[in-house]
Amino acid sequence: MNRRILAFLTLAVLPLMVLGQKKPLSHNDYDGWKNIRQQSITDDGAWIKYEINPQEGDGNLYLYNVKNKTTEKFERGFSSAFSAENDYFVYLVKPEFELTRQAKRDKKKADELPKNNLGIKMLKGGNDISIERVKSFKIFEDKGAWMVYLMEKPVQEKKGKKEGEEEAEKETRPQSRRPGGAKGNKADGTELVIFNPVSEVKHSFKDVIDYNLGRDGESIAFVQSTTDSTKIKHFVVKLFSVSDESVTEIFTGDGDLKKLTISDSGTEQAFMFTSDTSDVKVYSLYLGQNGSAEKIVDCSTGGMKKDWSVSENGSLQFSESGKRLFFACAEKPLEEPEDKRLKEEKYSLDIWSWHDDLLQPQQKVNLSREKRRTYQAVYHIADNKMVQLADEDMPSVRLLMKRDGDIAVGSSNLKYMKMNSWESTRYNDYYTVDVKTGERTLVLEAAPSSVVF
């Protein structure tokens, strides 16, 4: 009798146990997971935006109207932003995932791949706007309705240009100061559009390779570039004023130009430039003010270490007040002598010693980064003074108070790098650094954790 009862209970309970077991996850389940990102809310609390993206495939952008409690979906939307005064909502739209994937499988060139589009939704009334083949966009953060977007290269048409198009295109390109004018120049950039979606006013400029804008809604800086038949690049830096919609040329030169940046107020601009045409280039730092740009730092500037120069691998940043310009320096790049040996006459050998601070595999991993290592410096604009803040003995500097603080925090782990091979603790020496003079004071030695001031 007991056996019959036991068998009955087993048959009754077993199905419940099977149903109660959780289904194990597989790799196929991971593909169905989604994440929420790029969430933000307008300052007045009226609109909320967010993205929902799968692990692979097409995601969606959502815009929620708090007052009406309605949600609008923008298929494949991403990288969105609200205008400073919440007049409009701007975003990019990716091409379909499968369309891009198939184009890559077909080994199409980068210019032939599907490109992003730009969408603008008017939040206070007006027609929504869609623009095809847009590379990037930027908007003012603090005020104003103006925005800037950079187009992709136009699709190459098999038919010749219509009469008058070619002449109109030449008129908007920067004219070369070199003998022969712009004849035969090749465009390096694409069309830049400065646009006010509220007033629908638009300004267009050809051959733009870089652009930036301040936070205050007043100034937009951009670089136009062409290359002549001798492969010399010609650059023009211009400044667009939103208040009167005027354009001012602040710099022109032949060589190479990088890292255009602008202060929050828009009254200062900076970039790196060199007239070198060789493969190894030494850059100088330029500052734009009052409608023109002048060189402020080069290898001979007071405060520059011997055999050092402005490094193209560093970034340019103004302090929030615009009174300081931070940049990076490093050893001056030198052109290696030509190696005339045959390939079979060359040898490759890695040499490592247990005396080295880092293990040999770690040295190889870090090699590329070390070749590009830079050291923080600052230019005090009012004093026309450069100060080197970091160097080989103290490689890292952390700036405070939005780069307006008179004290920075320096750190160095050089004395403790060998210990990293057998200890998990990462030791550092910490310094206070006077931003005005570069003087440093050791305040913590062999600190076993990150220090916050």
One Martini backbone bead per residue (centre of mass of N, CA, C, O) as a GRO file, in nm:
protein
  453
    1MET     BB    1   0.059   0.062  -0.022
    2ASN     BB    2   0.299   0.255   0.013
    3ARG     BB    3   0.402   0.224  -0.280
    4ARG     BB    4   0.153   0.346  -0.416
    5ILE     BB    5   0.170   0.625  -0.284
    6LEU     BB    6   0.459   0.694  -0.379
    7ALA     BB    7   0.399   0.674  -0.683
    8PHE     BB    8   0.181   0.891  -0.690
    9LEU     BB    9   0.349   1.129  -0.578
   10THR     BB   10   0.565   1.124  -0.798
   11LEU     BB   11   0.373   1.173  -1.043
   12ALA     BB   12   0.263   1.451  -0.924
   13VAL     BB   13   0.540   1.615  -0.863
   14LEU     BB   14   0.732   1.602  -1.112
   15PRO     BB   15   0.594   1.809  -1.304
   16LEU     BB   16   0.632   2.050  -1.108
   17MET     BB   17   0.942   2.046  -1.105
   18VAL     BB   18   0.981   2.096  -1.408
   19LEU     BB   19   0.820   2.367  -1.422
   20GLY     BB   20   1.008   2.513  -1.193
   21GLN     BB   21   1.228   2.523  -1.384
   22LYS     BB   22   1.472   2.702  -1.523
   23LYS     BB   23   1.569   2.831  -1.811
   24PRO     BB   24   1.842   2.811  -1.976
   25LEU     BB   25   2.089   2.996  -2.094
   26SER     BB   26   2.187   3.126  -2.409
   27HIS     BB   27   2.334   3.285  -2.672
   28ASN     BB   28   2.058   3.356  -2.803
   29ASP     BB   29   1.954   3.533  -2.564
   30TYR     BB   30   2.155   3.769  -2.578
   31ASP     BB   31   2.050   3.892  -2.852
   32GLY     BB   32   1.773   3.998  -2.698
   33TRP     BB   33   1.907   4.207  -2.558
   34LYS     BB   34   1.864   4.532  -2.401
   35ASN     BB   35   1.940   4.890  -2.403
   36ILE     BB   36   1.964   5.190  -2.217
   37ARG     BB   37   2.030   5.519  -2.362
   38GLN     BB   38   2.055   5.856  -2.372
   39GLN     BB   39   1.937   5.996  -2.124
   40SER     BB   40   1.703   6.283  -2.111
   41ILE     BB   41   1.610   6.616  -1.990
   42THR     BB   42   1.467   6.893  -1.988
   43ASP     BB   43   1.475   7.179  -1.800
   44ASP     BB   44   1.140   7.190  -1.799
   45GLY     BB   45   1.029   6.878  -1.817
   46ALA     BB   46   0.875   6.816  -2.110
   47TRP     BB   47   1.118   6.622  -2.208
   48ILE     BB   48   1.206   6.281  -2.317
   49LYS     BB   49   1.499   6.082  -2.382
   50TYR     BB   50   1.572   5.761  -2.560
   51GLU     BB   51   1.736   5.445  -2.598
   52ILE     BB   52   1.683   5.126  -2.778
   53ASN     BB   53   1.920   4.855  -2.789
   54PRO     BB   54   2.055   4.602  -2.930
   55GLN     BB   55   2.320   4.399  -2.975
   56GLU     BB   56   2.190   4.352  -3.269
   57GLY     BB   57   2.092   4.603  -3.479
   58ASP     BB   58   1.801   4.786  -3.464
   59GLY     BB   59   1.725   5.078  -3.319
   60ASN     BB   60   1.565   5.324  -3.092
   61LEU     BB   61   1.406   5.638  -3.065
   62TYR     BB   62   1.270   5.836  -2.787
   63LEU     BB   63   0.983   6.064  -2.733
   64TYR     BB   64   0.858   6.233  -2.442
   65ASN     BB   65   0.546   6.375  -2.350
   66VAL     BB   66   0.452   6.486  -2.048
   67LYS     BB   67   0.179   6.627  -2.093
   68ASN     BB   68   0.052   6.402  -2.306
   69LYS     BB   69   0.167   6.111  -2.276
   70THR     BB   70   0.366   6.073  -2.531
   71THR     BB   71   0.521   5.855  -2.785
   72GLU     BB   72   0.802   5.878  -3.004
   73LYS     BB   73   0.933   5.707  -3.286
   74PHE     BB   74   1.284   5.654  -3.407
   75GLU     BB   75   1.419   5.487  -3.641
   76ARG     BB   76   1.758   5.452  -3.583
   77GLY     BB   77   1.810   5.648  -3.365
   78PHE     BB   78   2.077   5.887  -3.266
   79SER     BB   79   2.253   6.125  -3.129
   80SER     BB   80   2.091   6.326  -2.941
   81ALA     BB   81   1.926   6.664  -2.907
   82PHE     BB   82   1.865   6.958  -2.745
   83SER     BB   83   1.807   7.261  -2.762
   84ALA     BB   84   1.874   7.521  -2.558
   85GLU     BB   85   1.545   7.624  -2.596
   86ASN     BB   86   1.355   7.386  -2.696
   87ASP     BB   87   1.277   7.402  -3.017
   88TYR     BB   88   1.442   7.127  -3.074
   89PHE     BB   89   1.504   6.793  -3.218
   90VAL     BB   90   1.811   6.616  -3.267
   91TYR     BB   91   1.923   6.359  -3.513
   92LEU     BB   92   2.034   6.047  -3.605
   93VAL     BB   93   2.028   5.806  -3.888
   94LYS     BB   94   2.058   5.493  -3.949
   95PRO     BB   95   2.111   5.250  -4.136
   96GLU     BB   96   2.041   4.954  -4.209
   97PHE     BB   97   2.199   4.686  -4.093
   98GLU     BB   98   2.173   4.492  -4.341
   99LEU     BB   99   2.267   4.697  -4.552
  100THR     BB  100   2.553   4.738  -4.438
  101ARG     BB  101   2.641   4.443  -4.424
  102GLN     BB  102   2.616   4.386  -4.730
  103ALA     BB  103   2.816   4.604  -4.826
  104LYS     BB  104   3.061   4.474  -4.681
  105ARG     BB  105   3.040   4.199  -4.823
  106ASP     BB  106   3.080   4.353  -5.108
  107LYS     BB  107   3.328   4.551  -5.074
  108LYS     BB  108   3.276   4.838  -5.029
  109LYS     BB  109   3.344   5.144  -5.017
  110ALA     BB  110   3.317   5.392  -4.792
  111ASP     BB  111   3.157   5.588  -4.995
  112GLU     BB  112   2.936   5.340  -5.060
  113LEU     BB  113   2.817   5.343  -4.801
  114PRO     BB  114   2.584   5.384  -4.593
  115LYS     BB  115   2.432   5.674  -4.451
  116ASN     BB  116   2.353   5.918  -4.254
  117ASN     BB  117   2.090   6.096  -4.111
  118LEU     BB  118   1.893   6.392  -4.051
  119GLY     BB  119   1.691   6.501  -3.770
  120ILE     BB  120   1.410   6.741  -3.718
  121LYS     BB  121   1.214   6.835  -3.435
  122MET     BB  122   0.958   7.041  -3.369
  123LEU     BB  123   0.838   7.163  -3.044
  124LYS     BB  124   0.686   7.467  -3.139
  125GLY     BB  125   0.643   7.426  -3.422
  126GLY     BB  126   0.649   7.288  -3.734
  127ASN     BB  127   0.847   7.143  -3.965
  128ASP     BB  128   0.994   6.870  -4.026
  129ILE     BB  129   1.338   6.745  -4.075
  130SER     BB  130   1.528   6.601  -4.358
  131ILE     BB  131   1.873   6.480  -4.402
  132GLU     BB  132   2.101   6.361  -4.617
  133ARG     BB  133   2.412   6.277  -4.561
  134VAL     BB  134   2.536   6.291  -4.245
  135LYS     BB  135   2.812   6.308  -4.035
  136SER     BB  136   2.755   6.572  -3.844
  137PHE     BB  137   2.677   6.750  -3.528
  138LYS     BB  138   2.606   7.079  -3.370
  139ILE     BB  139   2.528   7.255  -3.061
  140PHE     BB  140   2.428   7.480  -2.852
  141GLU     BB  141   2.416   7.474  -2.494
  142ASP     BB  142   2.297   7.765  -2.375
  143LYS     BB  143   2.215   7.919  -2.657
  144GLY     BB  144   2.011   7.914  -2.911
  145ALA     BB  145   1.918   7.786  -3.259
  146TRP     BB  146   2.176   7.708  -3.369
  147MET     BB  147   2.341   7.495  -3.616
  148VAL     BB  148   2.565   7.218  -3.718
  149TYR     BB  149   2.652   7.053  -4.035
  150LEU     BB  150   2.813   6.767  -4.192
  151MET     BB  151   2.870   6.642  -4.489
  152GLU     BB  152   2.890   6.422  -4.712
  153LYS     BB  153   2.983   6.299  -4.981
  154PRO     BB  154   2.879   6.306  -5.279
  155VAL     BB  155   2.734   6.141  -5.513
  156GLN     BB  156   2.850   6.002  -5.788
  157GLU     BB  157   2.804   6.114  -6.107
  158LYS     BB  158   2.804   6.016  -6.435
  159LYS     BB  159   2.722   6.276  -6.509
  160GLY     BB  160   2.766   6.577  -6.583
  161LYS     BB  161   2.766   6.886  -6.507
  162LYS     BB  162   2.590   7.146  -6.488
  163GLU     BB  163   2.546   7.443  -6.590
  164GLY     BB  164   2.711   7.642  -6.330
  165GLU     BB  165   2.801   7.451  -6.092
  166GLU     BB  166   3.111   7.473  -6.102
  167GLU     BB  167   3.126   7.782  -6.057
  168ALA     BB  168   2.974   7.788  -5.783
  169GLU     BB  169   3.178   7.607  -5.630
  170LYS     BB  170   3.430   7.792  -5.653
  171GLU     BB  171   3.315   8.041  -5.489
  172THR     BB  172   3.311   7.863  -5.199
  173ARG     BB  173   3.608   7.832  -5.213
  174PRO     BB  174   3.919   7.853  -5.118
  175GLN     BB  175   4.157   8.072  -5.218
  176SER     BB  176   4.459   8.059  -5.336
  177ARG     BB  177   4.786   8.213  -5.266
  178ARG     BB  178   4.905   8.070  -5.483
  179PRO     BB  179   5.026   8.020  -5.768
  180GLY     BB  180   4.731   7.991  -5.980
  181GLY     BB  181   4.543   7.950  -5.764
  182ALA     BB  182   4.258   7.715  -5.779
  183LYS     BB  183   4.375   7.559  -5.998
  184GLY     BB  184   4.346   7.211  -5.945
  185ASN     BB  185   4.203   7.182  -5.689
  186LYS     BB  186   4.146   6.970  -5.410
  187ALA     BB  187   3.900   6.851  -5.219
  188ASP     BB  188   3.892   6.757  -4.867
  189GLY     BB  189   3.607   6.827  -4.803
  190THR     BB  190   3.286   6.944  -4.707
  191GLU     BB  191   2.976   7.043  -4.640
  192LEU     BB  192   2.876   7.327  -4.451
  193VAL     BB  193   2.598   7.387  -4.218
  194ILE     BB  194   2.434   7.682  -4.113
  195PHE     BB  195   2.146   7.650  -3.890
  196ASN     BB  196   1.800   7.775  -3.848
  197PRO     BB  197   1.506   7.616  -3.779
  198VAL     BB  198   1.325   7.857  -3.696
  199SER     BB  199   1.405   8.067  -3.945
  200GLU     BB  200   1.545   7.911  -4.194
  201VAL     BB  201   1.843   7.980  -4.190
  202LYS     BB  202   2.120   7.952  -4.436
  203HIS     BB  203   2.469   7.834  -4.445
  204SER     BB  204   2.729   7.764  -4.694
  205PHE     BB  205   3.033   7.545  -4.702
  206LYS     BB  206   3.315   7.444  -4.852
  207ASP     BB  207   3.575   7.227  -4.769
  208VAL     BB  208   3.523   7.098  -4.483
  209ILE     BB  209   3.711   6.941  -4.194
  210ASP     BB  210   3.638   7.149  -3.952
  211TYR     BB  211   3.457   7.211  -3.632
  212ASN     BB  212   3.336   7.471  -3.395
  213LEU     BB  213   3.168   7.560  -3.075
  214GLY     BB  214   3.038   7.739  -2.847
  215ARG     BB  215   2.811   7.781  -2.577
  216ASP     BB  216   2.675   8.087  -2.622
  217GLY     BB  217   2.567   8.128  -2.935
  218GLU     BB  218   2.787   8.301  -3.134
  219SER     BB  219   3.033   8.099  -3.235
  220ILE     BB  220   3.196   7.972  -3.546
  221ALA     BB  221   3.440   7.736  -3.634
  222PHE     BB  222   3.637   7.678  -3.944
  223VAL     BB  223   3.783   7.448  -4.195
  224GLN     BB  224   3.947   7.490  -4.501
  225SER     BB  225   4.042   7.252  -4.773
  226THR     BB  226   4.313   7.221  -5.013
  227THR     BB  227   4.474   7.055  -5.298
  228ASP     BB  228   4.725   7.068  -5.502
  229SER     BB  229   4.922   6.945  -5.763
  230THR     BB  230   5.173   6.932  -5.533
  231LYS     BB  231   5.040   6.844  -5.247
  232ILE     BB  232   4.949   7.111  -5.123
  233LYS     BB  233   4.809   7.244  -4.839
  234HIS     BB  234   4.520   7.454  -4.796
  235PHE     BB  235   4.431   7.692  -4.538
  236VAL     BB  236   4.114   7.804  -4.378
  237VAL     BB  237   4.013   8.020  -4.117
  238LYS     BB  238   3.684   8.063  -3.977
  239LEU     BB  239   3.432   8.310  -3.857
  240PHE     BB  240   3.104   8.285  -3.722
  241SER     BB  241   2.848   8.523  -3.668
  242VAL     BB  242   2.533   8.521  -3.536
  243SER     BB  243   2.436   8.817  -3.497
  244ASP     BB  244   2.528   8.904  -3.827
  245GLU     BB  245   2.620   8.674  -4.027
  246SER     BB  246   2.934   8.672  -4.031
  247VAL     BB  247   3.261   8.646  -4.201
  248THR     BB  248   3.595   8.554  -4.078
  249GLU     BB  249   3.928   8.564  -4.163
  250ILE     BB  250   4.205   8.438  -3.947
  251PHE     BB  251   4.344   8.219  -4.151
  252THR     BB  252   4.636   8.135  -4.364
  253GLY     BB  253   4.785   7.825  -4.506
  254ASP     BB  254   5.067   7.610  -4.574
  255GLY     BB  255   5.030   7.249  -4.480
  256ASP     BB  256   4.924   7.187  -4.142
  257LEU     BB  257   4.603   7.128  -3.967
  258LYS     BB  258   4.489   7.114  -3.615
  259LYS     BB  259   4.272   7.119  -3.347
  260LEU     BB  260   4.015   7.276  -3.341
  261THR     BB  261   3.920   7.539  -3.112
  262ILE     BB  262   3.688   7.679  -2.854
  263SER     BB  263   3.556   7.883  -2.652
  264ASP     BB  264   3.275   7.937  -2.471
  265SER     BB  265   3.251   8.244  -2.581
  266GLY     BB  266   3.414   8.257  -2.880
  267THR     BB  267   3.677   8.463  -2.857
  268GLU     BB  268   3.850   8.195  -2.875
  269GLN     BB  269   4.109   8.036  -3.069
  270ALA     BB  270   4.255   7.709  -3.169
  271PHE     BB  271   4.566   7.567  -3.314
  272MET     BB  272   4.755   7.360  -3.527
  273PHE     BB  273   5.069   7.442  -3.705
  274THR     BB  274   5.242   7.365  -4.025
  275SER     BB  275   5.486   7.407  -4.299
  276ASP     BB  276   5.548   7.128  -4.322
  277THR     BB  277   5.603   6.862  -4.588
  278SER     BB  278   5.688   6.640  -4.435
  279ASP     BB  279   5.630   6.357  -4.253
  280VAL     BB  280   5.780   6.513  -4.031
  281LYS     BB  281   5.621   6.717  -3.784
  282VAL     BB  282   5.629   7.056  -3.652
  283TYR     BB  283   5.438   7.221  -3.419
  284SER     BB  284   5.226   7.498  -3.364
  285LEU     BB  285   5.068   7.749  -3.166
  286TYR     BB  286   4.741   7.897  -3.206
  287LEU     BB  287   4.576   8.225  -3.162
  288GLY     BB  288   4.244   8.354  -3.157
  289GLN     BB  289   4.183   8.717  -3.192
  290ASN     BB  290   4.015   8.974  -3.318
  291GLY     BB  291   4.026   8.835  -3.627
  292SER     BB  292   4.303   8.674  -3.547
  293ALA     BB  293   4.599   8.464  -3.593
  294GLU     BB  294   4.867   8.359  -3.370
  295LYS     BB  295   5.171   8.273  -3.269
  296ILE     BB  296   5.264   8.135  -2.928
  297VAL     BB  297   5.399   7.835  -2.983
  298ASP     BB  298   5.729   7.696  -2.981
  299CYS     BB  299   6.051   7.578  -2.954
  300SER     BB  300   6.144   7.891  -2.849
  301THR     BB  301   5.976   7.910  -2.611
  302GLY     BB  302   5.927   8.003  -2.309
  303GLY     BB  303   5.919   7.684  -2.124
  304MET     BB  304   6.044   7.510  -2.327
  305LYS     BB  305   6.190   7.232  -2.369
  306LYS     BB  306   6.451   7.082  -2.477
  307ASP     BB  307   6.361   6.922  -2.766
  308TRP     BB  308   6.073   7.036  -2.780
  309SER     BB  309   5.709   7.023  -2.858
  310VAL     BB  310   5.426   7.042  -2.998
  311SER     BB  311   5.167   6.799  -2.981
  312GLU     BB  312   4.952   6.617  -3.192
  313ASN     BB  313   4.850   6.405  -2.953
  314GLY     BB  314   4.711   6.632  -2.828
  315SER     BB  315   4.501   6.855  -2.670
  316LEU     BB  316   4.263   7.128  -2.679
  317GLN     BB  317   4.199   7.360  -2.393
  318PHE     BB  318   3.989   7.561  -2.235
  319SER     BB  319   3.896   7.741  -2.002
  320GLU     BB  320   3.606   7.861  -1.893
  321SER     BB  321   3.714   8.167  -1.905
  322GLY     BB  322   3.960   8.182  -2.139
  323LYS     BB  323   4.260   8.233  -1.996
  324ARG     BB  324   4.330   7.933  -2.082
  325LEU     BB  325   4.565   7.709  -2.259
  326PHE     BB  326   4.563   7.369  -2.321
  327PHE     BB  327   4.841   7.145  -2.378
  328ALA     BB  328   5.092   6.948  -2.553
  329CYS     BB  329   5.406   6.783  -2.496
  330ALA     BB  330   5.719   6.676  -2.660
  331GLU     BB  331   5.933   6.532  -2.825
  332LYS     BB  332   6.089   6.601  -3.100
  333PRO     BB  333   6.046   6.500  -3.403
  334LEU     BB  334   6.238   6.264  -3.598
  335GLU     BB  335   6.398   6.183  -3.882
  336GLU     BB  336   6.477   5.899  -4.015
  337PRO     BB  337   6.708   5.741  -4.159
  338GLU     BB  338   6.779   5.589  -4.436
  339ASP     BB  339   6.722   5.249  -4.522
  340LYS     BB  340   6.932   5.052  -4.751
  341ARG     BB  341   6.859   4.786  -4.672
  342LEU     BB  342   6.771   4.482  -4.707
  343LYS     BB  343   6.543   4.272  -4.585
  344GLU     BB  344   6.757   4.028  -4.538
  345GLU     BB  345   6.954   4.238  -4.362
  346LYS     BB  346   6.744   4.237  -4.140
  347TYR     BB  347   6.676   4.265  -3.785
  348SER     BB  348   6.478   4.107  -3.519
  349LEU     BB  349   6.484   4.217  -3.164
  350ASP     BB  350   6.407   4.123  -2.831
  351ILE     BB  351   6.493   4.300  -2.528
  352TRP     BB  352   6.518   4.171  -2.186
  353SER     BB  353   6.507   4.260  -1.836
  354TRP     BB  354   6.471   4.221  -1.489
  355HIS     BB  355   6.524   4.541  -1.452
  356ASP     BB  356   6.274   4.613  -1.562
  357ASP     BB  357   5.968   4.760  -1.495
  358LEU     BB  358   5.858   4.578  -1.729
  359LEU     BB  359   5.731   4.344  -1.889
  360GLN     BB  360   5.771   4.254  -2.208
  361PRO     BB  361   5.471   4.224  -2.296
  362GLN     BB  362   5.389   4.504  -2.178
  363GLN     BB  363   5.574   4.674  -2.353
  364LYS     BB  364   5.441   4.596  -2.625
  365VAL     BB  365   5.155   4.702  -2.557
  366ASN     BB  366   5.269   5.008  -2.480
  367LEU     BB  367   5.428   5.125  -2.722
  368SER     BB  368   5.224   5.304  -2.876
  369ARG     BB  369   5.154   5.488  -2.634
  370GLU     BB  370   5.446   5.588  -2.573
  371LYS     BB  371   5.491   5.728  -2.852
  372ARG     BB  372   5.224   5.926  -2.767
  373ARG     BB  373   5.328   6.071  -2.538
  374THR     BB  374   5.228   6.334  -2.314
  375TYR     BB  375   5.255   6.681  -2.178
  376GLN     BB  376   5.133   6.909  -1.978
  377ALA     BB  377   5.023   7.243  -2.071
  378VAL     BB  378   5.029   7.615  -2.045
  379TYR     BB  379   4.853   7.919  -2.153
  380HIS     BB  380   4.875   8.253  -2.057
  381ILE     BB  381   4.719   8.499  -2.215
  382ALA     BB  382   4.768   8.770  -2.057
  383ASP     BB  383   5.095   8.689  -2.011
  384ASN     BB  384   5.236   8.535  -2.239
  385LYS     BB  385   5.256   8.227  -2.096
  386MET     BB  386   5.447   7.936  -2.050
  387VAL     BB  387   5.368   7.613  -1.882
  388GLN     BB  388   5.509   7.333  -1.746
  389LEU     BB  389   5.357   7.059  -1.571
  390ALA     BB  390   5.464   6.806  -1.716
  391ASP     BB  391   5.678   6.505  -1.708
  392GLU     BB  392   5.883   6.234  -1.675
  393ASP     BB  393   5.852   6.244  -1.350
  394MET     BB  394   5.543   6.376  -1.399
  395PRO     BB  395   5.298   6.269  -1.616
  396SER     BB  396   5.048   6.356  -1.431
  397VAL     BB  397   4.752   6.579  -1.467
  398ARG     BB  398   4.496   6.734  -1.263
  399LEU     BB  399   4.236   6.938  -1.319
  400LEU     BB  400   4.062   7.220  -1.179
  401MET     BB  401   3.788   7.408  -1.198
  402LYS     BB  402   3.763   7.400  -1.509
  403ARG     BB  403   4.078   7.499  -1.546
  404ASP     BB  404   4.088   7.753  -1.312
  405GLY     BB  405   4.280   7.646  -1.122
  406ASP     BB  406   4.587   7.705  -0.937
  407ILE     BB  407   4.557   7.395  -0.875
  408ALA     BB  408   4.712   7.082  -0.924
  409VAL     BB  409   4.727   6.723  -0.983
  410GLY     BB  410   4.997   6.517  -0.933
  411SER     BB  411   5.146   6.208  -1.077
  412SER     BB  412   5.347   5.902  -0.981
  413ASN     BB  413   5.459   5.545  -1.070
  414LEU     BB  414   5.763   5.490  -1.140
  415LYS     BB  415   5.877   5.361  -0.862
  416TYR     BB  416   5.628   5.113  -0.883
  417MET     BB  417   5.620   4.931  -1.144
  418LYS     BB  418   5.760   4.667  -1.053
  419MET     BB  419   5.543   4.594  -0.829
  420ASN     BB  420   5.310   4.512  -1.031
  421SER     BB  421   5.411   4.209  -1.069
  422TRP     BB  422   5.325   4.133  -0.734
  423GLU     BB  423   5.108   4.367  -0.697
  424SER     BB  424   4.781   4.506  -0.674
  425THR     BB  425   4.885   4.762  -0.581
  426ARG     BB  426   4.870   5.113  -0.671
  427TYR     BB  427   5.124   5.327  -0.663
  428ASN     BB  428   5.164   5.685  -0.558
  429ASP     BB  429   5.267   6.005  -0.624
  430TYR     BB  430   5.175   6.326  -0.482
  431TYR     BB  431   5.093   6.657  -0.615
  432THR     BB  432   5.128   6.997  -0.613
  433VAL     BB  433   5.039   7.239  -0.874
  434ASP     BB  434   5.141   7.533  -1.010
  435VAL     BB  435   4.992   7.683  -1.280
  436LYS     BB  436   5.167   7.953  -1.298
  437THR     BB  437   5.476   7.800  -1.252
  438GLY     BB  438   5.507   7.462  -1.202
  439GLU     BB  439   5.527   7.410  -0.918
  440ARG     BB  440   5.611   7.138  -0.689
  441THR     BB  441   5.454   6.928  -0.423
  442LEU     BB  442   5.499   6.685  -0.201
  443VAL     BB  443   5.220   6.504  -0.022
  444LEU     BB  444   5.235   6.196  -0.134
  445GLU     BB  445   5.371   5.871  -0.055
  446ALA     BB  446   5.278   5.575  -0.154
  447ALA     BB  447   4.990   5.566  -0.245
  448PRO     BB  448   4.735   5.298  -0.248
  449SER     BB  449   4.539   5.517  -0.385
  450SER     BB  450   4.313   5.715  -0.485
  451VAL     BB  451   4.310   6.074  -0.510
  452VAL     BB  452   4.099   6.331  -0.364
  453PHE     BB  453   4.042   6.702  -0.379
   0.00000   0.00000   0.00000
